[in-house]
């Protein structure tokens, strides 16, 4: 795959992402709020003790029942350089989960995503249906609000399709769509023993063992020790399969080139990184 890889720029972006995580950790610890490293951020911490080389964001899971308080506390306690985006507070924000960002930088380029974990339905067929409806609602919300102009990786065709679907989605009143999603999140049962991220993209692999989030665990990310599910290996195996195996050099380059082009370059052009 042709294209430049800017390792120094990627390192600068990742340091800014770690600063976002540190701010989240500071506020959560001060107020006794729970969160855990998630998805690729968790994988990088467990396998490599760092952010995966091509990752330019971070993901965490938060307890669904604590989400309203978490949003309130972060809104009041974040430092002046940071901001929390939610679908209720920002009319131009296109996701149904909160996102921690740096003020003055578009959230597409620099962020920590906060994915709520809620009790899952008990029946297998209900879990199959639940995650697909949740995914559909999330896509409907995205296409109605997304600014495709800031997404450099979108082709002309993809931009056109997103705009067309957005026009269709806007036939549904926004408040009804948001209410439907919030109600859908409450359909699970604690007796299932499982939690589910209704905003994730892994569909049937979004279900995780509730017990993994009740035990105190940590994982090292650089010089930082941050909360993680326990045992993290079991959670990662359920999402990624053979997560322990590093990807090939060709695959790494296939990820590093677009990370440079679509994230590092815009941030350098905006003066966010040197």
Secondary structure as UniProt FT lines:
FT   HELIX           7..31
FT   STRAND          35..37
FT   HELIX           39..48
FT   TURN            53..54
FT   STRAND          58..63
FT   HELIX           64..66
FT   HELIX           67..77
FT   TURN            80..81
FT   STRAND          82..85
FT   TURN            87..89
FT   TURN            91..92
FT   STRAND          98..102
FT   TURN            103..104
FT   TURN            107..109
FT   STRAND          111..119
FT   HELIX           124..145
FT   HELIX           148..150
FT   TURN            152..153
FT   HELIX           156..169
FT   TURN            170..171
FT   HELIX           174..185
FT   HELIX           190..192
FT   STRAND          194..197
FT   TURN            198..199
FT   HELIX           203..206
FT   STRAND          207..209
FT   HELIX           210..213
FT   STRAND          218..221
FT   TURN            222..223
FT   STRAND          224..227
FT   HELIX           232..240
FT   TURN            243..244
FT   HELIX           249..259
FT   HELIX           260..264
FT   HELIX           265..269
FT   TURN            270..271
//
